[in-house]
Amino acid sequence: MSLLTSEWVPYGTENYFRKLEMYSDMYWCNEIDISTSVVIAAPCGGPVIVIRDRTKLVSVKTVGKPIISVYTSSGKIISSFVWSSGHLINLGWSNNEEILCCQDDGLVLIYDLFGNYQHTFSMIKDRQGVKLLDARITSNFTRTIVAVLTETCNIYVMNDITKVKVHILPDIPDMNSLPNLWEIVLLERQTNVLISTNHSLYSVSHAECKQQFIGFNDTDYNNDTSLTNSIKKISISADHKYIALLNNDNIIWIGSSDLRKVYRIYRKSFSSSIDQMAWCGTEGVALYFRSEETVMIIGKIEDQVSFIYTDPICLVSEIDCVRVIGAFSNDMLQLVPHYVQEIFRINSTSPSSYLVEASKQFERRNHRANEYIHLVNQMLETAVDHCIKAAGHEIDTSTQKLLMKAAQFGKTFLPNCNPEQYINLCRLLRVLNAVRDPKIGISITYPQLQKISVQTLLDKLVGQRHYYLALQASSYIRMSSNLGSSRILTHWAKFKVKQTQVDREQLATTIADKLGKYSGVSYHSIAEIAANSGRIQLAIKLLDYETQVNLQIPLLLKYQQDTIALKKAVESGNTDLVYMVLLHMQTSMPLGKFQMEIKKSSVAQALYIKYCHQQSGYSLLDMYTQEDNHEELALYHITESIKSKNTKEMSVSINEAINCYKRTRDEFSLTTCESQIKLIRYQSSLEEKLKNDFQFKVPERRYWWARLTVLAKQEDWNELEKLSKVKKSPIGYEPFVDVCIEHGNKYEALKYLSKVRDDLKQNYSTKVTSMP
């Protein structure tokens, strides 16, 4: 216990701050100089960007262009690349751990951790020629926000880089020179930019620019008092709920990020200048004094504590601590969590402390274990719960084991205790310890993991290409295949297909072997990556393993594999897919080749003929002509003659059919067509003779009888009723009743009974009522 509390520093009356050494031997210890570098760390123990600070004069042994180096939080190099684009004004991290590089021309270039270019977007599309002076990049756990300051003192904000929508903020009054400081503040429902000029502080949102009044004196808590002098440092907490302002008199104002609430004004003088200021979780503000080699944490409400750092460091704010990154170590300063304090503080009498002691005595086979258990008998369940929660806040594996063993020991005395919390934390701790290993270098804490989710942690591992560890972690914590193994292996496959030195046959087989036993693997997305990398044949090979044909076929068509696409569409039995392929082939192929291709598949040809009958008769004619299919050509011409209303056109179509039947030597069809020609000529002569349109007429009574009989036979009672209402029936309404009785529809018969002649009405009423 003395070793555990040796790094604890008293804070206030009941709390402590502590220093946790994440990595004591950094990989980069002989590579970088923190004092002459700009260090930009991703949140939640993520990777670190290191670039030379161009405002400081140092001897340069390489090219004059900036070199962007990316390290893990343990100092292990991930990548390094020379910046060869425009003038770089700022760098930052997205919420997906992508590198954002902002240039003075308004372009923001995005790279992955390995320096591979991803894409670009612009912050000032509508202002060509305007230069940027500065940029700010921040993110929460769902989106990344970029704000830029132009040379004309305008501020543009993009609330989410995935939506690429830029807003220009209102102008700041009387701002004739550049601001001293400015930062992005994420409030609950909007994004604000806090701007400090020489004697004013403004909060600018999309809707308004509002001047803020800050009282740096104790007597000004509730009074609106303007700044007596300018602010020289602004620090915002990682959750964007708190803010600290440092003015030229070294007075620190601590309050809410909306500036409405004051928590503390720290007015004690400092003997040296403050080099860095960052929030330590939400409990206080960490100040770094380089000349005094000291980090001081000023509490949000009261008190302050100090830690000694002899080497140059960089402070990085986190949601539960402040990371202290140096050339030789990576530490974490934090308020000791409540559950840890009540167990390990000196003379603690909490139930969880007694339970830990009981577990120790039990391992020593000492009878005093029973005495400690009796002390916490009434609160044993609470003690077990607190031990489990305390274990989550520890990074030392021996302390974790001590606490988890104590919880396990206490559970044996609780027959109805639910083990789910204990089991879940055991799994999570094992995963956390694996990713914190210096070779992996993700120094994430349990509270940070709770904030970002396990899936995001796996995304971090995938982003750093630790596919095997991510796969093992997802399996160990029982994640579903779609969120875990399948998704991870898909990312692995996308990385592998970009390696051009590997044979495509071997690579496709390897990928299929690895991914074959997992459901939900998206082979079509892997194939797209392969094709975008110039490996078309590999993409085609991978598409053979795609189980969803509707995703497979569009890509085959895109890669000009029409024959394979047609074959797979036919095998799927989905006519929509077959039509999609046929129409694509029709527009992309010469007519002769297209017809030869569809001829290979009887199903495809039959569907194409059906389509042509409905949509495009000329295409059908071309196909039959190309194939010398005279029998089908004859049928086509006969069909066209029936559709035609002009006797001349009818004659032309029938003559074409006659020519076709002559070639097929079909004497019966030939004779029939010749007879049809004679009839058409006879009809034409009669039309000429009568000087009017000639048509065959059917007597009205016969038409009504025929229509009535057909509709009743088809039992189309709605149409029958419409027929009765067109006009007065020339055959009377008795036949309507008769057909309804004949087909056994009493309900329909009753509709027409009132329209029957009076002398027959009694007779028909008897017929209808006697129906079953």
C-alpha positions as a printed Julia matrix, in Angstrom:
772×3 Matrix{Float64}:
   0.0     0.0      0.0
   2.9     2.36     0.73
   4.21    1.86    -2.82
   0.8     2.54    -4.31
   0.4     5.82    -2.47
   4.01    6.99    -2.78
   3.15    9.17    -5.8
  -0.01   10.54    -4.19
  -0.04   14.24    -3.36
  -2.68   15.56    -0.92
  -5.24   17.84    -2.51
  -7.78   19.65    -0.37
  -8.91   17.89     2.77
  -9.94   14.47     1.46
  -8.54   14.02    -2.05
  -5.22   13.26    -3.72
  -3.55   13.76    -7.08
  -1.21   11.09    -8.4
   1.33   10.53   -11.14
   1.01    7.33   -13.16
   3.98    6.36   -15.3
   2.56    4.99   -18.54
   5.92    4.56   -20.32
   9.23    5.07   -18.55
  11.46    4.36   -21.54
  10.27    6.08   -24.7
  11.37    4.71   -28.06
  12.06    8.22   -29.39
  14.37    9.27   -26.52
  17.34    9.71   -28.88
  15.37   11.06   -31.84
  13.45   14.18   -30.83
  13.87   17.32   -28.78
  10.58   18.36   -27.18
  11.82   21.91   -26.55
  12.27   22.62   -30.29
   9.3    20.64   -31.56
   5.56   21.06   -31.87
   3.83   18.05   -30.32
   0.2    17.35   -31.25
  -1.34   14.31   -29.54
  -4.58   12.6    -30.45
  -7.05   12.18   -27.57
  -7.54    9.0    -25.53
  -3.9     7.93   -25.58
  -3.71    8.15   -29.36
  -0.73    8.74   -31.65
   1.44   11.85   -31.57
   2.51   14.19   -34.38
   5.95   15.73   -33.98
   7.13   18.52   -36.29
   9.94   21.02   -35.88
   8.89   24.34   -34.35
   9.8    26.77   -37.14
   9.64   29.75   -34.77
  12.79   28.5    -32.99
  16.28   28.55   -34.42
  17.92   25.14   -34.51
  20.54   23.54   -36.69
  18.91   21.55   -39.5
  20.71   18.55   -40.97
  18.0    17.56   -43.48
  15.98   19.31   -46.17
  14.41   22.67   -45.37
  10.87   21.38   -45.91
   8.86   20.35   -42.83
   9.04   16.7    -41.84
   5.89   15.31   -40.23
   6.62   12.37   -37.95
   3.92   10.21   -36.38
   4.63    8.2    -33.23
   2.66    6.05   -30.83
   2.24    7.42   -27.32
   5.15    5.18   -26.31
   7.37    7.01   -28.81
   7.5     4.23   -31.42
   7.69    5.57   -34.97
   4.64    4.89   -37.16
   5.55    6.98   -40.19
   7.45   10.03   -41.33
   7.01   12.03   -44.52
   8.27   15.29   -46.0
   5.65   17.97   -46.46
   5.87   18.98   -50.12
   2.57   20.81   -50.61
   1.7    24.45   -49.82
   2.55   26.58   -46.8
   1.46   24.7    -43.68
  -0.22   26.78   -40.96
  -1.53   24.09   -38.58
  -2.01   20.37   -38.03
  -4.51   18.37   -36.05
  -6.29   15.09   -35.54
  -9.74   14.03   -36.67
 -11.97   11.93   -34.42
 -10.96    8.95   -36.61
  -7.24    9.58   -36.02
  -6.59   11.01   -39.47
  -4.03   13.79   -39.89
  -5.49   17.13   -40.99
  -3.0    19.54   -42.61
  -4.28   23.07   -43.16
  -2.56   25.31   -45.75
  -2.64   29.06   -46.12
  -4.6    28.77   -49.39
  -7.58   27.31   -47.52
  -7.06   23.68   -48.5
  -7.15   21.01   -45.81
  -5.33   17.82   -46.8
  -6.14   14.59   -44.98
  -3.61   11.77   -44.51
  -3.76    8.47   -42.68
  -1.33    7.49   -39.91
   1.15    6.18   -42.47
   1.32    9.37   -44.5
  -0.95    8.11   -47.29
  -2.98   10.89   -48.89
  -6.75   10.45   -48.51
  -8.57   13.51   -49.85
  -8.79   17.33   -49.74
 -11.45   19.9    -48.98
 -11.44   23.69   -49.03
 -12.42   26.1    -46.28
 -12.75   29.2    -48.53
 -14.06   28.08   -51.92
 -15.85   31.38   -52.54
 -12.85   33.55   -51.65
 -10.16   32.78   -54.18
  -6.88   34.58   -53.53
  -7.57   35.12   -49.81
  -4.82   33.78   -47.56
  -5.25   32.15   -44.18
  -3.25   33.27   -41.19
  -4.19   30.61   -38.67
  -6.37   27.55   -38.15
  -7.84   25.58   -35.28
  -8.72   21.89   -35.39
 -10.62   20.18   -32.62
 -12.88   17.17   -32.24
 -15.19   15.46   -29.83
 -15.98   11.77   -30.03
 -18.41   12.08   -32.95
 -17.18   14.84   -35.27
 -14.21   17.01   -36.21
 -14.45   20.81   -36.37
 -12.14   23.11   -38.35
 -12.02   26.91   -38.07
  -9.76   29.24   -40.06
  -8.8    32.91   -39.72
  -8.22   34.86   -42.94
  -5.97   37.86   -43.53
  -9.13   40.01   -43.68
  -9.99   38.92   -40.11
 -12.91   36.72   -41.2
 -13.5    33.36   -39.54
 -14.84   30.32   -41.41
 -16.06   27.26   -39.5
 -16.81   23.73   -40.65
 -18.84   21.92   -37.98
 -18.21   18.47   -39.4
 -15.53   17.63   -41.96
 -17.59   14.7    -43.25
 -20.35   17.1    -44.39
 -18.0    19.75   -45.85
 -20.33   22.68   -45.19
 -18.59   25.95   -44.31
 -20.16   28.8    -42.32
 -18.75   32.31   -42.14
 -19.08   33.87   -38.68
 -20.29   37.43   -38.09
 -17.71   40.21   -38.23
 -16.1    41.34   -34.98
 -16.58   45.07   -34.34
 -13.5    47.33   -34.28
 -11.19   44.45   -35.1
  -8.56   46.22   -37.13
  -5.7    43.94   -36.18
  -5.22   40.24   -35.66
  -6.51   38.75   -32.4
  -4.12   37.83   -29.62
  -5.74   34.42   -29.11
  -8.68   32.46   -30.42
 -10.06   28.97   -29.77
 -13.0    26.78   -30.73
 -15.53   26.1    -27.96
 -18.09   23.32   -28.44
 -21.21   24.19   -26.51
 -24.19   21.89   -26.11
 -26.05   22.98   -29.24
 -23.62   25.09   -31.22
 -20.01   25.81   -32.08
 -18.56   29.07   -30.77
 -15.24   30.75   -31.39
 -13.72   32.65   -28.48
 -11.58   35.6    -29.65
  -9.36   37.76   -27.49
  -8.27   41.17   -28.78
  -6.15   43.74   -26.95
  -8.83   44.76   -24.45
 -11.93   42.71   -25.32
 -13.16   39.16   -25.39
 -15.77   38.07   -27.94
 -17.83   34.91   -28.25
 -18.83   34.41   -31.89
 -21.45   31.93   -33.04
 -23.24   31.46   -36.35
 -25.97   33.85   -35.23
 -24.18   36.64   -33.34
 -20.99   38.2    -32.1
 -21.24   38.94   -28.39
 -18.73   40.77   -26.23
 -17.98   38.97   -22.98
 -17.11   40.61   -19.68
 -14.7    38.81   -17.4
 -13.97   39.87   -13.83
 -10.44   38.91   -12.78
 -10.99   40.23    -9.24
 -12.75   38.43    -6.4
 -15.12   41.35    -5.96
 -16.25   41.08    -9.59
 -17.92   37.66    -9.41
 -21.36   39.09   -10.06
 -20.45   42.34   -11.82
 -19.97   42.93   -15.52
 -16.43   44.21   -15.72
 -14.4    44.53   -18.91
 -10.9    43.17   -19.2
  -8.26   45.31   -17.58
  -5.67   43.84   -19.93
  -5.52   41.2    -22.63
  -5.67   37.44   -22.23
  -2.5    35.6    -23.18
  -3.57   31.96   -22.76
  -6.83   30.06   -23.16
  -7.32   26.43   -22.16
 -10.49   24.43   -22.74
 -11.18   21.08   -21.06
 -11.32   17.92   -23.15
 -15.11   17.69   -22.74
 -15.47   21.41   -23.65
 -17.42   22.15   -20.46
 -14.79   24.25   -18.65
 -12.39   26.99   -19.59
  -9.38   28.72   -18.02
  -8.17   32.2    -18.99
  -4.75   33.63   -18.13
  -4.24   37.38   -18.42
  -1.07   39.46   -18.56
  -1.08   39.87   -14.77
  -0.86   36.05   -14.44
  -4.36   35.92   -12.94
  -6.22   32.73   -13.84
  -9.99   32.81   -14.32
 -11.64   29.35   -14.15
 -15.26   28.91   -15.19
 -17.77   27.23   -17.47
 -17.09   27.25   -21.21
 -20.11   29.49   -21.84
 -18.46   32.02   -19.46
 -21.62   32.27   -17.35
 -20.29   30.62   -14.22
 -17.1    31.35   -12.26
 -15.52   28.57   -10.2
 -12.29   30.2     -9.09
  -9.99   33.17    -9.64
  -6.37   32.33    -8.85
  -4.41   35.51    -8.12
  -1.21   34.26    -6.52
   1.85   35.62    -8.24
   4.26   33.37   -10.13
   8.01   33.86   -10.08
   8.35   32.78   -13.71
   6.28   32.73   -16.86
   3.77   30.0    -17.64
   4.87   28.07   -20.73
   1.87   25.75   -21.11
  -1.64   25.52   -19.7
  -3.94   22.48   -20.03
  -6.89   21.03   -18.17
  -6.37   17.99   -15.96
  -9.61   16.17   -16.65
 -12.31   18.41   -15.19
 -10.72   18.9    -11.76
  -8.22   21.64   -12.4
  -5.76   23.38   -14.7
  -2.18   22.17   -15.15
   0.5    24.87   -15.57
   4.0    24.12   -16.84
   6.9    26.32   -15.74
   9.9    25.37   -17.88
  12.38   27.5    -15.9
  11.23   26.01   -12.58
  10.92   22.48   -13.99
   7.5    22.23   -12.37
   3.96   21.25   -13.29
   1.4    22.88   -10.99
  -2.22   21.79   -10.95
  -4.62   24.47    -9.72
  -7.89   22.97    -8.54
 -11.12   24.12   -10.05
 -12.46   24.97    -6.58
  -9.51   25.07    -4.18
  -5.86   24.18    -3.45
  -3.0    23.34    -5.8
  -0.4    20.59    -6.14
   3.01   20.43    -7.85
   5.08   17.8     -9.65
   8.72   18.04   -10.71
   9.8    17.51   -14.35
  13.41   18.24   -15.13
  13.18   17.62   -18.88
  11.07   19.55   -21.41
   7.53   18.22   -21.65
   4.24   18.77   -23.44
   0.86   18.83   -21.65
  -2.12   17.14   -23.31
  -5.59   17.45   -21.82
  -7.75   14.32   -21.49
 -11.23   13.76   -20.09
  -9.9    12.2    -16.87
  -6.29   13.39   -16.62
  -3.51   15.38   -18.22
  -0.87   13.52   -20.24
   2.71   14.67   -19.68
   4.72   13.74   -22.77
   8.49   14.03   -22.58
  11.48   12.74   -24.48
  12.08    9.99   -21.9
   8.68    9.28   -20.34
   4.95    9.53   -20.81
   3.09   10.14   -17.55
  -0.46   10.75   -16.49
  -1.46   13.21   -13.75
  -4.95   12.77   -12.36
  -7.16   13.11    -9.33
  -7.11    9.74    -7.6
 -10.52    8.14    -8.3
 -12.85    7.84    -5.32
 -12.96    4.03    -5.38
  -9.15    3.82    -5.4
  -8.83    6.36    -2.57
 -11.2     4.55    -0.24
  -9.26    1.28    -0.67
  -5.62    2.4     -0.53
  -5.46    5.57     1.51
  -3.79    5.25     4.9
  -6.05    4.14     7.79
  -8.97    3.54     5.44
 -11.94    1.79     7.1
 -14.08    1.36     4.0
 -15.63   -2.07     3.31
 -13.66   -2.43     0.07
 -10.38   -1.79     1.94
 -11.24   -4.53     4.47
 -12.14   -6.88     1.61
  -8.75   -6.34    -0.05
  -7.03   -7.02     3.27
  -9.14  -10.15     3.79
  -8.1   -11.41     0.35
  -4.43  -10.84     1.18
  -4.72  -12.68     4.48
  -6.54  -15.55     2.77
  -3.69  -15.98     0.27
  -1.28  -16.11     3.24
  -3.54  -18.76     4.8
  -4.03  -16.5      7.82
  -7.15  -16.87    10.0
  -7.49  -13.07    10.15
  -9.13  -13.21     6.73
 -12.3   -14.42     8.45
 -12.19  -11.48    10.87
 -11.99   -8.94     8.01
 -14.86  -10.65     6.17
 -17.02  -10.39     9.3
 -16.24   -6.65     9.45
 -17.79   -6.11     6.01
 -20.43   -8.81     6.13
 -23.35   -6.35     5.9
 -21.78   -4.38     3.01
 -19.96   -7.15     1.19
 -21.82   -6.62    -2.07
 -20.85   -2.93    -2.07
 -17.23   -3.82    -1.26
 -17.09   -6.25    -4.21
 -18.57   -3.61    -6.54
 -16.05   -0.96    -5.42
 -13.1    -3.33    -5.85
 -14.18   -4.09    -9.41
 -14.61   -0.41   -10.24
 -11.26    0.51    -8.64
  -9.49   -2.14   -10.75
 -10.7    -0.38   -13.89
  -8.89    2.83   -12.88
  -5.53    1.11   -12.34
  -2.9     0.67   -15.05
  -0.51   -1.5    -13.04
  -1.34   -5.16   -13.7
  -0.32   -6.32   -10.2
  -2.74   -3.81    -8.64
  -5.47   -4.92   -11.02
  -4.92   -8.55    -9.99
  -4.95   -7.59    -6.31
  -8.32   -5.85    -6.65
  -9.92   -8.46    -8.9
  -8.8   -11.28    -6.6
 -10.36   -9.4     -3.7
 -13.61   -9.05    -5.66
 -13.53  -12.74    -6.56
 -12.9   -13.67    -2.92
 -15.84  -11.54    -1.79
 -18.13  -13.05    -4.43
 -17.76  -16.49    -2.9
 -19.71  -15.25     0.12
 -22.5   -13.83    -2.08
 -24.51  -16.74    -3.54
 -26.82  -14.45    -5.55
 -24.1   -12.16    -6.88
 -24.33  -11.45   -10.63
 -20.88  -12.23   -12.12
 -21.45  -10.29   -15.36
 -19.77   -7.06   -14.18
 -16.74   -8.98   -12.91
 -16.37  -11.04   -16.11
 -16.79   -8.06   -18.44
 -14.15   -6.03   -16.6
 -11.71   -8.95   -16.59
 -12.01   -9.11   -20.36
 -11.74   -5.36   -20.83
  -8.69   -5.1    -18.55
  -6.92   -7.77   -20.53
  -7.64   -5.87   -23.76
  -6.55   -2.56   -22.19
  -3.3    -4.06   -20.93
  -2.61   -5.46   -24.41
  -3.1    -2.13   -26.2
  -1.08   -0.24   -23.54
   1.94   -2.43   -24.23
   4.82   -0.21   -25.46
   4.95   -2.11   -28.75
   1.33   -1.07   -29.43
   1.43    2.24   -27.56
  -2.24    3.2    -27.05
  -2.23    4.62   -23.52
  -5.99    4.64   -23.06
  -7.65    4.52   -19.63
 -10.84    2.74   -18.61
 -12.93    5.98   -18.32
 -11.73    6.98   -21.79
 -12.7     3.57   -23.14
 -16.18    3.96   -21.64
 -16.46    7.3    -23.42
 -15.39    6.17   -26.9
 -16.66    2.52   -26.86
 -14.8    -0.73   -27.48
 -15.59   -0.59   -31.2
 -13.72    2.7    -31.53
 -10.73    1.16   -29.72
 -10.73   -1.66   -32.27
 -10.85    0.99   -35.01
  -7.73    2.54   -33.5
  -5.95   -0.83   -33.67
  -7.09   -1.34   -37.25
  -5.92    2.18   -38.14
  -2.45    1.31   -36.86
  -2.6    -2.05   -38.73
  -2.63   -4.22   -35.61
  -5.14   -6.53   -37.27
  -4.27   -9.68   -35.34
  -4.56   -7.99   -31.95
  -7.86   -6.34   -32.98
  -9.19   -9.71   -34.12
  -8.17  -11.44   -30.89
  -9.61   -8.6    -28.79
 -12.97   -8.67   -30.58
 -13.17  -12.43   -30.12
 -12.16  -12.23   -26.45
 -14.78   -9.65   -25.52
 -17.48  -11.53   -27.48
 -18.25   -8.89   -30.09
 -20.64   -9.8    -32.9
 -19.07  -10.81   -36.19
 -20.45   -7.81   -38.11
 -18.94   -5.32   -35.65
 -15.83   -7.33   -34.84
 -14.1   -10.07   -36.81
 -15.76   -9.54   -40.22
 -15.18   -5.79   -40.19
 -11.57   -6.15   -39.02
 -10.74   -8.79   -41.62
 -12.34   -6.66   -44.32
  -9.98   -3.8    -43.39
  -7.08   -6.25   -43.41
  -8.04   -7.48   -46.86
  -8.31   -3.9    -48.16
  -4.77   -3.29   -46.92
  -3.46   -6.51   -48.48
  -4.89   -5.85   -51.95
  -2.86   -2.64   -52.16
   0.37   -4.67   -51.95
   1.18   -5.01   -55.64
   4.13   -7.35   -55.15
   1.9   -10.3    -54.16
   0.51  -12.6    -56.88
  -3.22  -12.02   -57.42
  -4.2   -15.69   -57.46
  -2.34  -16.36   -54.24
  -3.66  -13.2    -52.6
  -7.3   -13.87   -53.55
  -7.04  -17.42   -52.2
  -5.4   -16.2    -48.97
  -8.09  -13.59   -48.42
 -10.87  -16.09   -49.1
  -9.3   -18.64   -46.73
  -9.01  -16.06   -43.94
 -12.45  -14.54   -44.43
 -14.36  -17.61   -45.53
 -15.59  -18.73   -42.12
 -16.88  -15.27   -41.15
 -20.32  -14.04   -42.15
 -21.02  -10.54   -43.35
 -17.66  -10.04   -45.14
 -17.99   -7.41   -47.87
 -15.96   -8.81   -50.77
 -17.33   -6.21   -53.19
 -15.85   -3.35   -51.11
 -12.49   -5.18   -51.03
 -12.69   -5.61   -54.8
 -13.34   -1.88   -55.24
 -10.18   -1.05   -53.27
  -8.2    -3.5    -55.41
  -9.57   -1.94   -58.6
  -8.81    1.59   -57.38
  -5.24    0.39   -56.79
  -5.02   -0.71   -60.42
  -5.47   -4.44   -59.77
  -8.53   -5.12   -61.91
  -7.9    -8.84   -62.34
  -7.57   -9.29   -58.58
 -10.85   -7.4    -58.11
 -12.57   -9.73   -60.57
 -11.14  -12.74   -58.77
 -12.35  -11.45   -55.4
 -15.85  -10.88   -56.75
 -16.15  -14.64   -57.23
 -16.42  -14.91   -53.43
 -19.15  -12.25   -53.09
 -22.38  -13.98   -52.07
 -24.73  -11.08   -52.86
 -25.18  -11.11   -56.63
 -26.84   -7.68   -56.66
 -23.56   -6.22   -55.33
 -21.38   -8.42   -57.51
 -22.86   -7.73   -60.94
 -22.6    -3.87   -61.06
 -18.88   -4.13   -60.34
 -18.38   -6.82   -62.99
 -20.05   -4.53   -65.5
 -17.89   -1.64   -64.32
 -14.76   -3.74   -64.93
 -16.04   -4.75   -68.42
 -16.69   -8.36   -67.52
 -20.05   -8.45   -69.3
 -20.05  -12.16   -70.16
 -19.32  -13.2    -66.55
 -21.93  -10.75   -65.27
 -24.57  -12.19   -67.64
 -23.76  -15.73   -66.58
 -24.05  -14.9    -62.86
 -27.26  -12.92   -63.4
 -28.86  -15.87   -65.19
 -27.71  -18.28   -62.47
 -29.2   -16.04   -59.78
 -32.68  -16.33   -61.29
 -33.24  -12.59   -60.81
 -34.72  -11.25   -64.06
 -34.11   -7.63   -63.04
 -30.37   -8.34   -62.87
 -30.48  -10.1    -66.25
 -32.23   -7.11   -67.82
 -29.67   -4.75   -66.25
 -26.8    -6.71   -67.8
 -28.55   -7.03   -71.2
 -29.26   -3.31   -71.46
 -25.68   -2.5    -70.45
 -24.31   -4.91   -73.06
 -26.66   -3.51   -75.71
 -25.3     0.01   -75.26
 -21.64   -0.92   -74.81
 -21.18   -3.6    -77.51
 -21.46   -3.67   -81.31
 -24.82   -5.13   -82.37
 -23.37   -8.27   -83.92
 -21.25   -9.11   -80.92
 -24.13   -8.43   -78.55
 -26.41  -10.79   -80.41
 -23.77  -13.5    -80.48
 -23.23  -13.18   -76.73
 -26.9   -13.45   -75.72
 -27.34  -16.36   -78.1
 -25.08  -18.4    -75.79
 -27.75  -18.26   -73.07
 -31.28  -19.37   -73.94
 -32.67  -17.67   -70.82
 -31.01  -14.36   -71.63
 -32.15  -14.53   -75.25
 -35.73  -15.34   -74.27
 -35.83  -12.41   -71.82
 -34.34  -10.08   -74.43
 -36.96  -11.16   -76.99
 -39.69  -10.54   -74.42
 -38.24   -7.1    -73.73
 -38.11   -6.28   -77.45
 -41.73   -7.34   -77.94
 -42.73   -4.84   -75.25
 -40.27   -2.03   -75.85
 -38.32   -2.19   -79.09
 -39.62   -4.09   -82.15
 -36.82   -2.84   -84.39
 -34.23   -4.5    -82.15
 -36.14   -7.76   -82.58
 -36.12   -7.3    -86.36
 -32.36   -6.71   -86.34
 -31.75   -9.83   -84.26
 -33.87  -12.11   -86.48
 -32.28  -10.65   -89.61
 -28.78  -11.19   -88.2
 -29.63  -14.82   -87.39
 -31.48  -15.49   -90.69
 -34.42  -16.72   -88.61
 -37.03  -16.42   -91.4
 -39.82  -18.12   -89.48
 -39.63  -15.62   -86.62
 -39.2   -12.77   -89.11
 -42.44  -13.83   -90.8
 -44.27  -13.85   -87.47
 -42.83  -10.41   -86.69
 -44.13   -8.99   -90.0
 -47.56  -10.56   -89.49
 -47.73   -9.02   -85.99
 -46.8    -5.63   -87.44
 -49.51   -5.95   -90.09
 -52.11   -6.59   -87.4
 -50.98   -3.49   -85.47
 -51.17   -1.32   -88.6
 -54.38    0.51   -89.55
 -53.21    1.52   -93.03
 -53.98   -1.03   -95.77
 -50.84   -0.1    -97.67
 -48.63   -0.77   -94.64
 -50.52   -3.98   -93.96
 -49.84   -5.15   -97.5
 -46.13   -4.34   -97.2
 -45.83   -6.32   -93.93
 -47.74   -9.34   -95.34
 -45.57   -9.33   -98.48
 -42.45   -9.39   -96.26
 -43.95  -12.36   -94.42
 -44.63  -14.11   -97.75
 -40.96  -13.69   -98.74
 -39.89  -15.22   -95.44
 -42.24  -18.2    -95.81
 -40.92  -18.8    -99.32
 -37.45  -19.24   -97.84
 -38.74  -21.63   -95.19
 -40.95  -23.47   -97.74
 -43.95  -23.32   -95.41
 -46.71  -23.76   -98.01
 -49.65  -23.53   -95.6
 -48.49  -20.22   -94.08
 -47.62  -18.93   -97.55
 -51.11  -19.7    -98.86
 -52.71  -18.1    -95.8
 -50.71  -14.88   -96.28
 -51.61  -14.73   -99.98
 -55.28  -15.08   -99.06
 -54.87  -12.25   -96.57
 -53.39  -10.07   -99.31
 -56.46  -10.76  -101.49
 -58.78   -9.8    -98.62
 -56.86   -6.56   -98.01
 -57.09   -5.7   -101.75
 -60.81   -6.49  -101.81
 -61.38   -4.3    -98.75
 -59.42   -1.51  -100.42
 -61.57   -1.76  -103.56
 -64.76   -1.58  -101.5
 -63.48    1.46   -99.62
 -62.68    3.13  -102.93
 -66.05    2.23  -104.32
 -68.05    3.46  -101.32
 -65.89    6.57  -100.93
 -66.06    6.22   -97.11
 -64.2     4.52   -94.37
 -65.16    0.91   -94.64
 -65.79   -1.08   -91.54
 -67.64   -4.18   -90.44
 -70.56   -3.3    -88.14
 -72.09   -5.52   -85.42
 -75.78   -4.97   -84.52
 -76.17   -3.28   -81.17
 -78.4    -5.99   -79.65
 -75.89   -8.7    -80.68
 -73.03   -6.66   -79.18
 -74.87   -6.27   -75.85
 -75.73   -9.97   -75.71
 -72.12  -10.94   -76.46
 -70.68   -8.51   -73.92
 -73.19   -9.55   -71.28
 -72.41  -13.24   -71.76
 -68.62  -12.79   -71.66
 -68.63  -10.59   -68.53
 -70.91  -13.01   -66.67
 -68.74  -15.95   -67.69
 -65.65  -14.11   -66.39
 -67.62  -13.11   -63.27
 -66.54   -9.53   -63.79
 -69.54   -8.06   -61.96
 -68.13   -4.54   -61.71
 -67.84   -4.23   -65.49
 -71.28   -5.76   -65.87
 -72.75   -3.08   -63.62
 -70.92   -0.36   -65.59
 -72.41   -1.79   -68.82
 -75.92   -1.55   -67.38
 -75.37    2.15   -66.62
 -73.84    3.21   -69.95
 -77.26    3.78   -71.44
 -80.67    2.11   -71.55
 -80.19   -1.54   -72.38
 -81.45   -2.44   -75.89
 -82.07   -6.01   -74.7
 -83.78   -5.04   -71.46
 -82.58   -5.88   -67.96
 -84.09   -9.34   -67.7
 -80.97  -10.93   -69.31
 -78.86   -9.27   -66.61
 -80.91  -11.03   -63.92
 -80.81  -14.29   -65.87
 -76.99  -14.43   -66.12
 -76.63  -13.58   -62.4
 -79.05  -16.42   -61.5
 -77.22  -18.75   -63.91
 -73.89  -18.08   -62.15
 -75.42  -18.21   -58.66
 -74.86  -14.56   -57.65
 -78.01  -13.52   -55.77
 -76.48  -10.23   -54.59
 -75.82   -9.02   -58.16
 -79.25  -10.22   -59.37
 -81.0    -8.02   -56.8
 -79.28   -4.93   -58.3
 -81.14   -5.31   -61.62
 -84.52   -6.57   -60.27
 -85.96   -3.06   -59.93
 -85.27   -2.39   -63.64
 -87.21   -5.46   -64.9
 -90.45   -4.8    -66.8
 -93.52   -4.62   -64.52
 -95.29   -7.56   -66.11
 -92.22   -9.79   -65.5
 -91.17   -8.41   -62.14
 -93.21  -10.89   -60.04
 -91.83  -13.84   -61.94
 -88.21  -12.68   -61.6
 -88.68  -11.79   -57.91
 -89.73  -15.36   -57.25
 -86.67  -16.7    -59.13
 -84.26  -14.49   -57.16
 -85.76  -15.1    -53.71
 -85.76  -18.84   -54.27
 -81.98  -18.77   -54.84
 -79.94  -20.33   -51.97
